[in-house]
Amino acid sequence: MTTPNTPPRTIIIGAGIVGMCCAWHLRRRGVDVEVVDRLDPGMGCSFGNIGGIAVTEVAPMSVPGLLTKVPGWLMDPLGPLTVRWSYLPKLAPWLIRFLAAGREKEAERIAAAAATLFQHAACDFGSILSDLKAPELLGKDSCVAVYDTKAQFDADTWAYDLRARNGFPCTPVSGAELVDLEPEIAPDFAAGRVYEGWYNVTDPYHVVTTIAEDFVRNGGHIRKAEVVDVIREGGLTTGVRLADGTEMACDNLIIAGGAWSHNLARMLGDNVSLETERGYHTTITDPGVSPSREVVYGPQGFGISPMDSGIRVGGSVELGGLDAPPDYKRAKVLVEKAKRVYPGLRTAGGSEWMGHRPATPDSLPILGRASNFGNAFYAFGHGHVGLTLGPTTGRVIADLVLDGQTDVDLAPFSANRF
């Protein structure tokens, strides 16, 4: 613990993009920080991101009209959404909240709250990489969504209009215009949308490790270990206990452990509604096609992105908890469906991956102080947009820890909102 001659010590649980951005910002402001994770930096969910800095994605995952699509998706075991039925009893409370978030008035509220974070995303990301003298890691381009039919295009109109109402418009384009944008794309798509203002990174793992290396170079510490308990005393968190029995003392604690964070929050008295949206990707090193930006196949909700190592095909949602083994058939089927978008795609030799997106039912992250402990803070639950919002989250949490306030209203992101 702190003495009059030592700076306050902060422990951060989680070495993904969110945890490392929290650590980076705090260390830059002179805080003694140690990051603890059972994995090396960037080896969790951050590793598998398909690279979009998705600055327009303020709409929640659950929107009006989604419920009509779900039965058809669930009938297809390899469709864009699947539920492991043995897990359904545990999933049910989260799923009920998720569907409630799709009511029109609620979706409007959620998007307005999300926009208060997303409006800072590009600037905050660029600021970190500029300070690291690595601005080339962040490229600017649009993202394109493609649709087989006009009916599919129209079915997503409400969600896109919601983005526009919150300051993030997109541009409708014809099938011919899609080919002008991406010449190797299939020529028979009926329509598409262009998300302007997007950025991309072509190696998300490298971004996280670059931030981590700078953090350590400037006096930060990273420990590879598993936290199994939070030590509490007199309304404060005073440390953590590791799986090997080691105890680490702290003055402040930040929980940024992704899909496992709710277990730690529960120790602090916050029963957070958090699930894992298990996502899959395949990285193909010799794809035979060269997308210039991320392309999303609208009817199925997966993306195809250029990477330093080739291209990455990723997406889908599998709701099955943290413990079930991966079903890599889901990764394989995404690659086959990607041929619809890029007929010339070569699929041999791809490497497959599965990761756990930390998802709240309303798609808003958990940000701010723990309800019962003034020196414990939450920074998790970013779902599909952890890479996008990691730098903003890090800045916001650093401001809150050091100044007691921030430029974002954190009420919509409270742990006790469920």
MARMI-62377 format. One line per 8 residues: their letters; for each residue x, y, z of N, C-alpha, C. Coordinates in pm, whole numbers, plus 50000, padded with zeros to 5 digits. Example, Ala and Ser with C-alpha at 12.3 -4.5 7.8 and 13.67 -1.06 7.14 Angstrom:
// residues 2
as	51319/49431/50780/51230/49550/50780/51320/49670/50780 | 51285/49775/50708/51367/49894/50714/51290/50003/50787
END
This chain:
// residues 418
mttpntpp	50083/49880/50000/50000/50000/50000/50087/50126/50000 | 50024/50239/49974/50098/50365/49961/50147/50416/50097 | 50269/50465/50098/50323/50539/50211/50341/50684/50163 | 50374/50777/50253/50389/50917/50210/50493/50936/50101 | 50586/50840/50086/50694/50857/49989/50676/50775/49861 | 50563/50708/49848/50542/50625/49729/50415/50668/49659 | 50412/50659/49524/50291/50697/49450/50183/50591/49467 | 50056/50628/49449/49948/50529/49454/49973/50416/49354
rtiiigag	49937/50296/49392/49957/50181/49305/49822/50132/49252 | 49817/50111/49122/49695/50063/49057/49722/49926/48995 | 49633/49833/49021/49635/49703/48954/49524/49701/48851 | 49558/49659/48731/49460/49642/48623/49452/49494/48589 | 49333/49439/48595/49312/49299/48558/49268/49297/48412 | 49355/49248/48326/49323/49239/48183/49426/49308/48098 | 49485/49232/48003/49590/49285/47915/49548/49287/47770 | 49417/49302/47746/49370/49325/47610/49380/49472/47574
ivgmccaw	49317/49510/47465/49327/49649/47419/49272/49745/47524 | 49164/49709/47594/49106/49800/47693/49198/49813/47814 | 49240/49701/47870/49327/49706/47987/49458/49776/47960 | 49519/49749/47843/49647/49811/47812/49632/49961/47787 | 49519/50003/47731/49498/50148/47712/49476/50217/47846 | 49405/50153/47939/49392/50209/48073/49530/50222/48137 | 49611/50116/48125/49745/50116/48184/49833/50224/48121 | 49827/50235/47991/49911/50332/47920/49880/50474/47964
hlrrrgvd	49751/50508/47969/49713/50644/48008/49753/50674/48152 | 49732/50580/48242/49767/50604/48382/49918/50616/48401 | 49994/50531/48333/50139/50538/48348/50193/50670/48292 | 50136/50716/48180/50179/50844/48123/50155/50959/48220 | 50063/50938/48314/50034/51044/48412/50099/51014/48547 | 50196/50923/48547/50280/50903/48664/50235/50799/48764 | 50131/50724/48732/50079/50625/48826/50163/50497/48819 | 50187/50435/48936/50251/50305/48945/50147/50199/48910
vevvdrld	50163/50134/48794/50062/50044/48741/50120/49905/48718 | 50044/49804/48759/50077/49666/48723/49955/49602/48660 | 49974/49545/48541/49869/49474/48468/49884/49325/48494 | 49774/49260/48525/49776/49116/48553/49678/49046/48459 | 49726/48943/48392/49640/48865/48303/49698/48725/48291 | 49610/48627/48275/49658/48488/48259/49716/48467/48119 | 49691/48562/48027/49745/48555/47892/49841/48672/47870 | 49928/48658/47771/50015/48769/47733/49931/48882/47671
pgmgcsfg	49983/49005/47669/49907/49117/47612/49858/49089/47470 | 49730/49117/47449/49672/49105/47316/49634/48965/47273 | 49651/48864/47361/49626/48726/47319/49484/48679/47347 | 49400/48764/47402/49261/48728/47424/49174/48770/47307 | 49059/48829/47338/48964/48871/47234/49026/48971/47138 | 49117/49056/47187/49180/49156/47100/49252/49092/46983 | 49306/48973/47002/49384/48907/46897/49300/48880/46773 | 49172/48847/46794/49090/48801/46683/49008/48905/46612
niggiavt	49019/49030/46653/48940/49135/46589/48974/49144/46440 | 48875/49178/46358/48904/49186/46215/48949/49326/46172 | 48975/49413/46272/49054/49532/46243/48979/49661/46218 | 48847/49660/46221/48773/49783/46195/48766/49873/46317 | 48806/49998/46302/48780/50100/46405/48645/50158/46369 | 48541/50093/46423/48404/50106/46374/48335/50225/46437 | 48375/50346/46397/48331/50468/46463/48182/50495/46444 | 48116/50425/46354/47973/50450/46330/47881/50357/46409
evapmsvp	47937/50259/46481/47854/50149/46531/47786/50178/46664 | 47705/50283/46666/47634/50322/46788/47506/50242/46808 | 47452/50180/46704/47329/50103/46717/47353/49978/46801 | 47263/49943/46892/47281/49820/46968/47266/49697/46880 | 47316/49584/46928/47300/49460/46853/47154/49422/46839 | 47074/49454/46940/46931/49427/46936/46858/49554/46892 | 46789/49545/46780/46716/49658/46725/46576/49613/46684 | 46482/49706/46664/46350/49667/46618/46357/49581/46492
glltkvpg	46281/49475/46490/46278/49385/46375/46370/49266/46388 | 46465/49270/46482/46559/49159/46496/46488/49029/46532 | 46387/49041/46618/46319/48921/46667/46259/48839/46554 | 46218/48902/46445/46160/48828/46334/46266/48746/46259 | 46394/48786/46272/46501/48714/46202/46554/48596/46283 | 46541/48605/46416/46607/48509/46503/46564/48365/46478 | 46433/48334/46463/46396/48194/46443/46464/48130/46322 | 46472/48203/46212/46538/48149/46094/46686/48126/46117
wlmdplgp	46751/48218/46186/46893/48199/46218/46914/48076/46304 | 46827/48059/46405/46846/47947/46498/46818/47812/46432 | 46739/47813/46326/46713/47687/46255/46836/47639/46178 | 46929/47731/46152/47052/47697/46081/47164/47686/46184 | 47213/47564/46214/47315/47548/46318/47446/47619/46286 | 47466/47657/46160/47587/47729/46122/47554/47869/46071 | 47437/47921/46113/47395/48054/46072/47465/48163/46153 | 47426/48290/46133/47494/48402/46200/47473/48405/46351
ltvrwsyl	47372/48336/46402/47346/48329/46546/47310/48186/46582 | 47375/48134/46683/47338/48002/46734/47347/48003/46885 | 47265/47920/46948/47264/47904/47093/47291/47758/47125 | 47384/47734/47215/47403/47598/47265/47292/47573/47367 | 47199/47486/47330/47073/47476/47403/47092/47431/47547 | 47197/47356/47575/47223/47316/47714/47255/47437/47801 | 47295/47546/47738/47330/47667/47810/47212/47762/47827 | 47100/47734/47761/46987/47827/47758/46933/47865/47896
pklapwli	46918/47772/47992/46866/47815/48123/46951/47923/48188 | 47082/47915/48176/47170/48017/48233/47166/48145/48151 | 47147/48131/48020/47147/48246/47929/47018/48326/47937 | 46907/48264/47979/46773/48322/47964/46760/48464/48021 | 46808/48495/48142/46791/48633/48192/46861/48737/48103 | 46981/48705/48056/47053/48796/47967/46975/48811/47836 | 46924/48700/47784/46855/48703/47655/46727/48786/47662 | 46656/48780/47773/46535/48860/47791/46571/49008/47790
rflaagre	46676/49044/47859/46721/49185/47859/46766/49228/47720 | 46833/49137/47650/46880/49166/47515/46762/49199/47423 | 46658/49119/47427/46542/49144/47341/46472/49274/47382 | 46469/49303/47512/46406/49428/47558/46483/49549/47507 | 46613/49536/47491/46694/49648/47441/46660/49683/47297 | 46593/49593/47225/46558/49616/47087/46429/49692/47066 | 46361/49730/47173/46243/49814/47157/46286/49952/47106 | 46203/50013/47023/46245/50133/46950/46294/50243/47043
keaeriaa	46217/50275/47145/46256/50384/47235/46386/50351/47308 | 46402/50226/47347/46523/50185/47419/46645/50188/47328 | 46628/50141/47206/46740/50144/47111/46784/50288/47083 | 46689/50380/47077/46724/50521/47058/46807/50572/47176 | 46766/50538/47297/46840/50581/47416/46981/50524/47416 | 46993/50396/47384/47123/50329/47385/47218/50393/47283 | 47167/50418/47163/47251/50477/47059/47300/50615/47098 | 47214/50695/47160/47255/50830/47202/47365/50822/47307
aaatlfqh	47354/50727/47399/47458/50710/47500/47588/50662/47436 | 47577/50564/47346/47697/50513/47280/47770/50621/47203 | 47696/50711/47141/47757/50817/47060/47850/50906/47142 | 47824/50919/47273/47911/51002/47357/48051/50942/47370 | 48065/50810/47347/48196/50746/47343/48252/50742/47201 | 48169/50701/47106/48216/50681/46970/48265/50810/46905 | 48212/50925/46947/48256/51050/46885/48402/51082/46915 | 48458/51018/47018/48597/51039/47055/48691/50930/47002
aacdfgsi	48635/50821/46946/48713/50700/46922/48832/50723/46829 | 48809/50784/46715/48918/50801/46618/49027/50891/46673 | 48988/51000/46737/49086/51095/46791/49169/51029/46901 | 49104/50955/46991/49176/50893/47101/49270/50784/47051 | 49226/50707/46952/49312/50604/46895/49433/50668/46828 | 49408/50768/46747/49517/50835/46678/49614/50902/46773 | 49563/50954/46885/49648/51022/46982/49749/50927/47044 | 49704/50806/47081/49796/50708/47138/49904/50671/47037
lsdlkape	49861/50638/46914/49958/50592/46814/50052/50705/46773 | 50004/50828/46775/50092/50941/46746/50199/50954/46854 | 50159/50942/46980/50256/50949/47089/50357/50835/47082 | 50312/50720/47031/50402/50605/47016/50488/50615/46891 | 50466/50722/46814/50536/50740/46686/50509/50621/46594 | 50384/50575/46596/50342/50463/46511/50208/50494/46444 | 50192/50615/46386/50062/50649/46327/50025/50560/46210 | 50125/50495/46148/50097/50410/46033/50014/50286/46070
llgkdscv	50005/50256/46200/49925/50140/46242/49775/50164/46226 | 49736/50290/46208/49595/50325/46194/49571/50383/46056 | 49497/50310/45971/49465/50357/45838/49322/50406/45829 | 49295/50501/45744/49160/50556/45728/49099/50508/45597 | 48979/50456/45608/48904/50417/45489/48759/50394/45530 | 48675/50372/45435/48536/50341/45464/48521/50191/45485 | 48401/50153/45525/48361/50013/45529/48238/50000/45440 | 48226/49886/45373/48115/49866/45279/48032/49746/45323
avydtkaq	47901/49765/45329/47807/49654/45352/47738/49622/45221 | 47726/49493/45190/47668/49450/45062/47546/49362/45087 | 47449/49370/44992/47323/49299/45006/47287/49231/44875 | 47234/49109/44886/47192/49034/44767/47069/49096/44702 | 46975/49144/44788/46847/49193/44736/46812/49328/44798 | 46724/49398/44731/46676/49526/44784/46599/49504/44915 | 46530/49391/44927/46456/49362/45050/46550/49349/45170 | 46663/49284/45151/46762/49273/45258/46815/49412/45296
fdadtway	46842/49491/45197/46890/49628/45218/46789/49707/45300 | 46662/49699/45261/46557/49775/45329/46538/49728/45473 | 46560/49600/45499/46538/49545/45633/46631/49607/45737 | 46746/49658/45694/46842/49718/45786/46832/49870/45793 | 46733/49928/45724/46726/50073/45713/46709/50142/45847 | 46627/50087/45936/46602/50154/46064/46732/50171/46142 | 46813/50067/46147/46938/50075/46223/47034/50176/46162 | 47037/50185/46030/47125/50281/45966/47076/50424/45984
dlrarngf	46945/50442/45981/46890/50574/46010/46919/50616/46154 | 46918/50519/46245/46952/50547/46385/47095/50599/46395 | 47186/50539/46323/47324/50588/46321/47328/50733/46272 | 47256/50759/46164/47257/50894/46107/47201/50997/46205 | 47097/50960/46278/47038/51053/46375/47135/51086/46488 | 47235/51003/46507/47333/51026/46612/47467/51074/46558 | 47465/51121/46432/47583/51185/46377/47674/51095/46296 | 47627/50976/46260/47711/50882/46186/47636/50830/46063
pctpvsga	47622/50913/45960/47547/50871/45841/47627/50774/45756 | 47557/50704/45670/47622/50620/45569/47556/50649/45435 | 47623/50607/45327/47580/50642/45193/47529/50518/45119 | 47404/50517/45073/47356/50405/44991/47427/50405/44855 | 47459/50286/44805/47522/50274/44674/47457/50158/44598 | 47466/50166/44466/47412/50062/44380/47511/49946/44368 | 47464/49837/44309/47554/49725/44284/47670/49762/44195 | 47645/49843/44093/47753/49886/44004/47855/49971/44078
elvdlepe	47808/50055/44168/47900/50138/44246/47984/50054/44341 | 47926/49944/44390/48004/49854/44475/48124/49798/44400 | 48102/49762/44275/48212/49706/44194/48318/49813/44168 | 48275/49937/44155/48373/50045/44139/48460/50058/44264 | 48399/50038/44381/48473/50049/44506/48563/49929/44531 | 48511/49810/44500/48584/49685/44523/48575/49601/44396 | 48667/49618/44302/48655/49555/44170/48648/49402/44172 | 48700/49338/44277/48700/49191/44280/48574/49133/44344
iapdfaag	48483/49222/44383/48362/49176/44448/48267/49113/44347 | 48174/49028/44391/48075/48969/44301/47995/49081/44234 | 47967/49069/44104/47906/49180/44031/47754/49190/44043 | 47690/49096/44117/47544/49089/44113/47477/49131/44244 | 47547/49202/44330/47480/49253/44450/47383/49363/44411 | 47267/49365/44482/47163/49461/44448/47194/49601/44499 | 47258/49610/44614/47280/49741/44676/47381/49727/44788 | 47421/49841/44839/47514/49841/44951/47508/49973/45026
rvyegwyn	47585/49980/45132/47600/50103/45209/47747/50124/45238 | 47788/50248/45234/47926/50285/45265/47926/50359/45398 | 47999/50306/45496/48017/50373/45625/48139/50464/45611 | 48116/50591/45611/48228/50685/45601/48293/50705/45738 | 48418/50745/45735/48486/50781/45858/48549/50665/45933 | 48539/50545/45878/48600/50431/45945/48752/50437/45934 | 48817/50375/46032/48960/50351/46028/48981/50200/46035 | 49101/50157/46009/49128/50015/46020/49271/49993/46066
vtdpyhvv	49291/49879/46132/49427/49833/46163/49443/49696/46099 | 49558/49671/46045/49581/49546/45972/49652/49441/46056 | 49671/49469/46184/49723/49369/46278/49684/49414/46420 | 49563/49381/46466/49519/49425/46599/49613/49379/46711 | 49665/49258/46700/49757/49208/46802/49881/49297/46811 | 49934/49339/46697/50053/49425/46696/50023/49560/46760 | 49903/49610/46741/49865/49736/46805/49872/49722/46957 | 49814/49613/47010/49814/49594/47155/49956/49576/47208
ttiaedfv	50036/49495/47141/50172/49473/47190/50258/49599/47180 | 50232/49682/47081/50305/49809/47071/50274/49899/47190 | 50145/49906/47228/50106/49984/47346/50168/49923/47471 | 50164/49790/47482/50219/49722/47600/50369/49745/47613 | 50441/49738/47502/50586/49758/47506/50621/49900/47551 | 50546/49998/47503/50571/50135/47545/50539/50154/47693 | 50432/50091/47739/50395/50096/47881/50508/50042/47968 | 50564/49928/47931/50674/49869/48009/50800/49953/48000
rngghirk	50828/50003/47881/50946/50086/47860/50942/50211/47948 | 50823/50257/47980/50807/50377/48061/50780/50346/48209 | 50814/50223/48249/50809/50191/48392/50690/50112/48438 | 50599/50073/48347/50486/49989/48385/50528/49843/48402 | 50441/49765/48464/50471/49624/48490/50355/49537/48442 | 50390/49422/48387/50290/49324/48342/50325/49190/48405 | 50227/49127/48467/50248/48995/48528/50151/48895/48465 | 50205/48783/48422/50121/48677/48366/50076/48586/48480
aevvdvir	49951/48601/48520/49895/48527/48633/49744/48538/48629 | 49679/48453/48703/49532/48455/48709/49487/48508/48845 | 49401/48608/48842/49343/48663/48964/49222/48578/49002 | 49219/48529/49125/49108/48444/49170/49024/48510/49279 | 49073/48620/49337/48996/48686/49441/49038/48832/49452 | 48944/48914/49495/48970/49054/49524/48965/49071/49675 | 49069/49128/49733/49077/49147/49877/49010/49278/49913 | 48915/49273/50006/48838/49391/50045/48855/49417/50194
egglttgv	48851/49545/50229/48863/49582/50369/48807/49722/50389 | 48705/49730/50474/48651/49861/50511/48599/49944/50395 | 48531/49882/50300/48476/49956/50187/48575/49990/50078 | 48694/49931/50084/48796/49952/49982/48847/49818/49931 | 48893/49818/49807/48970/49703/49759/49116/49730/49793 | 49179/49634/49861/49317/49655/49905/49416/49567/49831 | 49366/49479/49744/49458/49395/49669/49385/49283/49597 | 49463/49197/49537/49409/49080/49468/49489/48957/49510
rladgtem	49425/48841/49498/49491/48714/49526/49503/48635/49397 | 49621/48584/49369/49647/48509/49247/49625/48360/49270 | 49619/48285/49160/49592/48142/49168/49698/48068/49247 | 49821/48117/49250/49928/48051/49326/49932/48094/49472 | 49834/48174/49516/49827/48218/49654/49893/48352/49680 | 49968/48405/49584/50031/48535/49601/49927/48645/49618 | 49954/48738/49710/49868/48855/49726/49942/48979/49680 | 49873/49063/49604/49928/49187/49553/49844/49303/49608
acdnliia	49910/49398/49671/49840/49513/49729/49819/49622/49626 | 49713/49701/49644/49688/49813/49553/49610/49922/49624 | 49618/50040/49566/49538/50154/49611/49414/50173/49525 | 49424/50134/49399/49310/50136/49307/49311/50007/49227 | 49192/49960/49191/49178/49838/49112/49089/49867/48993 | 49135/49824/48875/49055/49838/48753/49031/49698/48696 | 48906/49665/48675/48870/49535/48617/48841/49555/48469 | 48931/49501/48387/48919/49509/48241/48944/49371/48182
ggawshnl	48882/49271/48243/48909/49132/48209/48818/49071/48105 | 48755/49154/48022/48674/49100/47913/48559/49015/47962 | 48538/48902/47898/48420/48819/47923/48421/48752/48060 | 48533/48757/48131/48543/48700/48264/48519/48805/48373 | 48498/48928/48337/48495/49037/48433/48378/49029/48530 | 48265/48974/48488/48150/48971/48577/48176/48885/48701 | 48263/48784/48689/48296/48703/48805/48369/48786/48911 | 48456/48876/48866/48527/48964/48958/48435/49073/49013
armlgdnv	48349/49127/48927/48255/49230/48973/48160/49175/49079 | 48125/49048/49065/48035/48986/49164/48101/48985/49302 | 48233/48969/49306/48304/48974/49435/48290/49109/49502 | 48264/49212/49422/48248/49347/49474/48101/49385/49492 | 48012/49288/49476/47870/49311/49501/47790/49358/49383 | 47850/49359/49262/47778/49401/49142/47747/49280/49056 | 47619/49247/49045/47576/49134/48963/47550/49184/48820 | 47657/49195/48745/47653/49252/48611/47598/49149/48512
sletergy	47512/49194/48424/47459/49107/48318/47557/49106/48202 | 47642/49002/48198/47746/48992/48096/47749/48850/48043 | 47755/48838/47912/47768/48707/47847/47883/48711/47748 | 47924/48595/47703/48023/48588/47598/47955/48560/47464 | 47977/48649/47369/47939/48622/47230/48062/48558/47165 | 48059/48428/47156/48173/48355/47101/48180/48383/46950 | 48293/48438/46908/48311/48474/46768/48425/48395/46705 | 48419/48376/46574/48517/48295/46501/48578/48377/46388
httitdpg	48703/48345/46357/48762/48401/46235/48855/48299/46171 | 48883/48322/46043/48986/48249/45970/49075/48353/45902 | 49205/48338/45919/49302/48425/45850/49365/48345/45737 | 49355/48399/45616/49402/48330/45495/49521/48407/45440 | 49636/48341/45432/49759/48412/45395/49776/48429/45244 | 49710/48345/45165/49720/48355/45019/49580/48352/44960 | 49502/48459/44979/49359/48455/44946/49327/48471/44798 | 49420/48524/44720/49392/48544/44578/49307/48666/44548
vspsrevv	49264/48738/44650/49188/48862/44633/49248/48966/44727 | 49223/49094/44697/49285/49202/44775/49182/49309/44810 | 49098/49286/44912/49005/49391/44954/49083/49515/44998 | 49030/49632/44966/49097/49755/45007/49044/49808/45140 | 48939/49747/45190/48875/49791/45315/48794/49674/45370 | 48735/49693/45487/48646/49589/45540/48517/49587/45459 | 48475/49467/45423/48348/49447/45352/48261/49357/45438 | 48139/49402/45469/48045/49327/45551/47937/49269/45462
ygpqgfgi	47913/49139/45478/47804/49074/45406/47678/49092/45488 | 47593/49189/45449/47479/49230/45528/47385/49118/45570 | 47346/49025/45481/47249/48923/45519/47298/48830/45629 | 47429/48816/45644/47484/48722/45742/47565/48791/45852 | 47597/48918/45835/47661/48993/45941/47805/48958/45970 | 47879/48906/45873/48021/48882/45895/48102/48973/45805 | 48232/48986/45836/48316/49078/45763/48439/49012/45702 | 48491/49077/45601/48614/49035/45534/48707/49156/45534
spmdsgir	48827/49141/45592/48916/49256/45608/49057/49224/45561 | 49123/49326/45503/49265/49309/45471/49349/49310/45598 | 49445/49219/45605/49538/49209/45718/49680/49208/45664 | 49777/49239/45748/49916/49226/45706/49948/49084/45663 | 49878/48989/45724/49904/48848/45697/49817/48789/45588 | 49736/48871/45520/49646/48821/45416/49509/48886/45429 | 49405/48805/45447/49274/48859/45480/49218/48781/45597 | 49125/48842/45666/49058/48777/45779/48908/48778/45754
vggsvelg	48846/48662/45771/48702/48646/45759/48649/48615/45898 | 48565/48702/45952/48522/48682/46090/48384/48735/46117 | 48324/48682/46224/48192/48727/46264/48113/48614/46327 | 47985/48621/46319/47886/48529/46375/47883/48542/46527 | 47776/48493/46586/47758/48496/46731/47713/48358/46776 | 47787/48303/46869/47750/48176/46931/47736/48200/47081 | 47619/48174/47135/47593/48194/47277/47601/48058/47345 | 47712/48036/47415/47731/47905/47476/47820/47908/47598
gldappdy	47846/48025/47654/47925/48033/47776/48074/48029/47752 | 48147/48031/47863/48292/48040/47858/48362/47905/47848 | 48293/47797/47879/48362/47669/47897/48348/47571/47782 | 48246/47586/47698/48225/47490/47589/48341/47495/47489 | 48379/47381/47432/48489/47381/47333/48447/47452/47205 | 48543/47505/47129/48511/47572/47002/48447/47476/46902 | 48362/47530/46817/48305/47457/46704/48358/47522/46577 | 48470/47474/46528/48537/47541/46417/48464/47523/46284
krakvlve	48358/47444/46284/48274/47440/46165/48216/47579/46136 | 48198/47658/46242/48146/47794/46223/48246/47881/46148 | 48374/47862/46177/48477/47937/46103/48482/47892/45958 | 48472/47762/45937/48479/47708/45800/48363/47757/45715 | 48244/47763/45773/48128/47803/45694/48135/47952/45660 | 48194/48034/45748/48211/48175/45715/48299/48192/45591 | 48404/48111/45582/48492/48119/45465/48417/48080/45339 | 48337/47975/45347/48260/47934/45229/48162/48044/45187
kakrvypg	48098/48108/45286/48005/48216/45255/48078/48338/45200 | 48203/48356/45239/48280/48469/45188/48303/48460/45038 | 48294/48339/44983/48307/48323/44837/48192/48391/44764 | 48078/48406/44833/47967/48479/44772/48008/48624/44748 | 48088/48680/44839/48131/48818/44828/48248/48831/44732 | 48346/48743/44746/48465/48743/44659/48476/48607/44590 | 48417/48594/44471/48418/48464/44403/48558/48409/44377 | 48657/48496/44367/48792/48449/44341/48870/48412/44467
lrtaggse	48805/48409/44581/48873/48380/44706/48929/48238/44708 | 49058/48228/44741/49121/48097/44764/49117/48070/44914 | 49072/47954/44953/49044/47927/45094/49143/47832/45160 | 49238/47780/45086/49329/47680/45143/49424/47744/45243 | 49459/47667/45346/49565/47707/45437/49529/47812/45539 | 49401/47831/45567/49363/47931/45664/49383/47884/45808 | 49413/47978/45897/49423/47947/46040/49297/47995/46110 | 49240/47909/46195/49112/47936/46259/49131/47977/46405
wmghrpat	49034/48054/46454/49042/48110/46590/48902/48129/46643 | 48889/48114/46776/48764/48147/46844/48796/48231/46967 | 48716/48334/46991/48737/48419/47108/48606/48458/47172 | 48617/48515/47293/48500/48547/47375/48478/48697/47381 | 48382/48748/47304/48348/48890/47315/48267/48912/47443 | 48303/49011/47522/48227/49038/47645/48106/49126/47616 | 47986/49069/47623/47867/49137/47572/47765/49164/47683 | 47721/49288/47692/47607/49325/47776/47480/49315/47692
pdslpilg	47364/49300/47755/47240/49289/47676/47204/49416/47600 | 47248/49533/47648/47214/49658/47578/47329/49709/47492 | 47436/49630/47478/47551/49663/47391/47635/49780/47442 | 47604/49833/47560/47684/49940/47618/47786/49880/47715 | 47909/49929/47716/48007/49875/47810/47976/49913/47954 | 48043/49846/48045/48038/49879/48187/48158/49969/48216 | 48133/50094/48246/48239/50191/48270/48208/50270/48397 | 48306/50284/48482/48289/50369/48599/48327/50298/48727
rasnfgna	48289/50358/48840/48321/50303/48971/48234/50182/49003 | 48289/50090/49080/48208/49985/49139/48106/50048/49233 | 47993/49983/49248/47884/50042/49326/47918/50058/49474 | 48000/49967/49529/48021/49963/49673/48165/49991/49716 | 48254/50014/49619/48394/50034/49651/48447/50153/49573 | 48480/50260/49641/48517/50384/49574/48648/50379/49499 | 48733/50280/49529/48863/50273/49461/48871/50156/49364 | 48755/50103/49323/48750/49998/49221/48672/50051/49101
fyafghgh	48721/50018/48982/48666/50073/48859/48646/49962/48757 | 48544/49980/48673/48511/49880/48570/48538/49937/48431 | 48592/49850/48346/48618/49887/48206/48607/49761/48121 | 48484/49715/48101/48464/49591/48027/48325/49589/47965 | 48298/49486/47885/48165/49470/47825/48148/49540/47692 | 48257/49554/47615/48253/49630/47490/48201/49549/47371 | 48175/49421/47388/48119/49342/47280/48206/49340/47157 | 48150/49384/47043/48219/49382/46914/48312/49502/46894
vgltlgpt	48312/49598/46987/48381/49724/46961/48490/49754/47064 | 48550/49651/47121/48658/49672/47216/48778/49741/47153 | 48814/49698/47033/48926/49761/46964/48894/49908/46935 | 48773/49935/46892/48732/50072/46860/48737/50163/46982 | 48685/50116/47093/48667/50201/47211/48776/50185/47316 | 48874/50097/47293/48979/50077/47392/49051/50205/47431 | 49103/50284/47335/49173/50406/47372/49085/50510/47443 | 48960/50523/47400/48869/50616/47467/48841/50569/47609
tgrviadl	48817/50440/47625/48793/50386/47758/48913/50411/47849 | 49034/50389/47796/49153/50411/47877/49165/50555/47924 | 49135/50649/47836/49143/50791/47874/49037/50824/47978 | 48915/50775/47956/48805/50805/48047/48833/50747/48186 | 48880/50625/48193/48907/50563/48322/49022/50633/48392 | 49126/50671/48319/49238/50744/48381/49189/50876/48440 | 49105/50948/48366/49049/51073/48419/48969/51047/48546 | 48890/50941/48547/48806/50911/48662/48890/50874/48783
vldgqtdv	48992/50792/48763/49078/50749/48873/49154/50867/48933 | 49208/50954/48847/49297/51060/48894/49225/51190/48928 | 49119/51220/48853/49050/51349/48871/48912/51336/48934 | 48860/51215/48939/48727/51195/48995/48615/51233/48901 | 48648/51272/48777/48547/51309/48680/48603/51291/48540 | 48515/51293/48441/48557/51276/48303/48462/51353/48213 | 48495/51363/48084/48413/51442/47992/48297/51363/47934 | 48277/51240/47979/48166/51157/47933/48073/51129/48052
dlapfsan	47943/51144/48030/47845/51109/48132/47843/50957/48145 | 47886/50905/48259/47900/50760/48276/47773/50694/48330 | 47668/50769/48358/47546/50710/48412/47490/50597/48325 | 47485/50611/48191/47430/50501/48110/47515/50374/48111 | 47640/50384/48162/47732/50271/48158/47753/50209/48297 | 47666/50247/48390/47679/50201/48528/47660/50050/48540 | 47733/49990/48634/47723/49846/48658/47588/49807/48715 | 47521/49899/48783/47395/49862/48849/47272/49902/48767
rf	47289/49919/48636/47176/49958/48552/47083/49841/48518 | 47126/49720/48542/47045/49604/48502/46948/49564/48614
END
